[in-house]
Amino acid sequence: MNSQTLSEAQSSTFKSAESPGRHRSGLGAGLILTFGLAALSVGCGTLLAKPASFLPAIDPIVLAITLGLLVGNLFRPSVRFLAGIKYSSKQLLAVAIVLMGARLDFSSVFQVGLLGLGLCLGVITLAFLSFYGLSRVLRLDRTEGCLLAVGTAICGGSAILAVAPLLKAREEQVVAGVATVVMLGLFAMFLLPMVAGLLELSPTQYGVWAGLTIHQTPQVIAAGFAHGTAAGEAATLVKLVRICFLAPVAFGLGILAARRGHASCRQPMTPARALALVPGFILGFLALALCRTLGFIPDLGFTWTTPLFNHPVATELSLHNAFGHISSFLLIVSMAAVGLETDFRVLRKMSLRPVLAAIITSLIIGAATLLVLCLQ
């Protein structure tokens, strides 16, 4: 039990004790639990985001992890819930990652110009180099360092969730990584406007800086538009470009992780072999992103007649927005499941060194990008 998490110990009990019929019922019970926690997280997050709320806005992903941790550790769901919880944290996460591709439009890369593109590439490179160096100095776990590097470089918790299956990250590593980048992003939301005011940055400069340094996409949008429309539009565009790099980064990590898992294989790496090493959900993610970029995901129009007024009503459904909303909700479902699977005793024993590395890297990125923008 010392080397096993709570979920692994419970899963072994479940496999030995449950029959196929009980397995199916367990799938349903676990799904009801994870979807219920996700819906509660979205509802609470929506209420906290209202201007009338006196409490700070909290990302639904963080709420889902927190609720999952509380329920999983205080009430210890019985074995009939475990199959559905595991299904939510694995299979539904893969579906969410595939659908996430519909939110990417690679054409936004060409809208920021060479300077914006160079800054985005610089941030990503700097994040990975910083975590590589700090991992050696602070003796970080390789998986933890890679998760935080991706989250810091690209789009926070969503990026961590996308690459966690590739790196075979443990539940507690995912929880710690997501919580770290979300908290750092919240801190940056309050710090950046103060620094921008002291340095008298223009709205565009501030927007680009926010888009380059704040991790979570909703945090970027909120921090940008709080400084004006021009700042909000610049922040959103730069952040979208950073998100576009999730596809090639995930693709590369998939190949590297698979090659490390087959280190004894000395066959030459051909394009076909490289493609075969990439998990199917990453290929689906790339395919859907390419379809979105090429305009193959259409907007659907419907016309229907109301029984009361007897006149046609036109309705339009944006498929890529629908896929994006489904993806976001399934990510929240998966995070609720990850929280349920995580033993708080294991999480409590984790080192604070990865958090220190994330803070140092975020400060380096913020200072470097601010210097470049001020010199322009």
Secondary structure by P-SEA (a helix, b strand, c coil): cccccaaaaaaaaaaacccaaaaaaaaaaaaaaaaaaaaaaaaaaaaaaccccccccccaaaaaaaaaaaaaccccccccaaaaaaaaacaaaaaaaaaccccccccccccccaaaaaaaaaaaaaaaaaaaaaaaaacccaaaaaaaaaaaccccaaaaaaacccccccaaaaaaaaaaaaaaaaaaaaaaaaaaaaacccaaaaaaaaaaccccaaaaaaaaaaacaaaaaaaaaaaaaaaaaaaaaaaaaaaaaaaaaaccccccccaaaaaaaccaaaaaaaaaaaaaaaccbbbbbbbbbbccccbbbbbbbcaaaaaaaaaaaaaaaaaaaaaaaccaaaaaaccaaaaaaaaaaaaaaaaaaaaaaaac
